[in-house]
Amino acid sequence: MKSEWRIFGLVAAFLFVACAVYAWWSWAYTHPHQVEWVGVVGLILAGLLCLMCGGYFWFVSTRIDLRPEDRAGVAICAAIAGLGIAYWTVWIIIVGLVFTIVSAGALVFEYYTGARRGAH
């Protein structure tokens, strides 16, 4: 859940910055210098909604164990595969899927390799 609350937090921060820029821009470039309140309120509410979802995911992430997608290796490999799908580049898709399968397999066999022996 760590990746989810970070994503929602970044989107919320972007929306709040965009709200400030939008409010200034609408004030500066209108003739009687008026703020366009519908857009400002919409961006504030969207930012608060993302902040609320991110807060929930943060709250849950402190109480559960790490999931495979929360680990950096698997997340990077899956992001490479997703990038290949987004641009529809077959060789990047294949490389990303192979790396994802290898890193997920490494998580499965981590118990047998002794990588966690020092944790006991």
JORADA-V496114 format. One record per residue. N is the residue number from 1. OMEGA is omega in whole degrees, 0 to 359 (NA if undefined). D_FIRST is the distance of its C-alpha to the first C-alpha in Angstrom with 2 decimals. Layout:
((N,OMEGA,D_FIRST) (N,OMEGA,D_FIRST))
This chain:
((1,181,0.00) (2,180,3.77) (3,181,5.45) (4,183,5.22) (5,176,6.48) (6,179,8.70) (7,180,10.05) (8,177,10.87) (9,178,12.35) (10,178,14.41) (11,178,15.62) (12,178,16.61) (13,178,18.45) (14,181,20.16) (15,178,21.27) (16,176,22.75) (17,178,24.58) (18,178,25.76) (19,179,26.99) (20,178,29.04) (21,181,30.48) (22,179,31.26) (23,179,32.99) (24,183,35.03) (25,180,35.90) (26,178,37.03) (27,187,39.10) (28,187,40.63) (29,170,41.69) (30,186,43.20) (31,179,46.86) (32,180,46.90) (33,176,43.64) (34,176,41.43) (35,178,37.66) (36,192,36.32) (37,182,34.39) (38,179,32.89) (39,180,30.75) (40,180,29.86) (41,178,28.81) (42,179,26.86) (43,177,24.86) (44,181,24.31) (45,177,23.11) (46,177,20.76) (47,178,19.32) (48,177,19.05) (49,177,17.30) (50,178,14.59) (51,178,14.49) (52,179,14.28) (53,178,11.32) (54,176,9.50) (55,177,10.83) (56,180,9.66) (57,177,5.91) (58,180,6.99) (59,180,9.16) (60,184,7.12) (61,179,4.99) (62,185,8.67) (63,180,9.93) (64,178,8.43) (65,178,9.11) (66,174,7.63) (67,181,7.46) (68,181,10.07) (69,175,8.41) (70,178,6.70) (71,189,10.39) (72,183,12.62) (73,181,15.40) (74,181,13.92) (75,179,12.09) (76,180,15.49) (77,178,17.45) (78,177,15.64) (79,176,16.07) (80,178,19.71) (81,178,20.18) (82,176,18.76) (83,177,21.13) (84,178,23.93) (85,181,23.35) (86,180,23.30) (87,181,26.60) (88,176,27.83) (89,190,28.90) (90,183,29.51) (91,177,29.65) (92,176,26.27) (93,182,24.79) (94,179,26.55) (95,180,25.56) (96,179,21.85) (97,178,21.99) (98,178,24.02) (99,179,21.71) (100,179,18.66) (101,179,20.77) (102,181,22.02) (103,176,18.73) (104,176,17.30) (105,177,20.70) (106,176,20.52) (107,180,17.44) (108,184,19.56) (109,179,22.61) (110,181,21.16) (111,185,22.45) (112,183,25.90) (113,179,26.35) (114,181,26.31) (115,182,23.63) (116,182,22.32) (117,181,25.86) (118,182,25.69) (119,183,22.78) (120,NA,25.13))
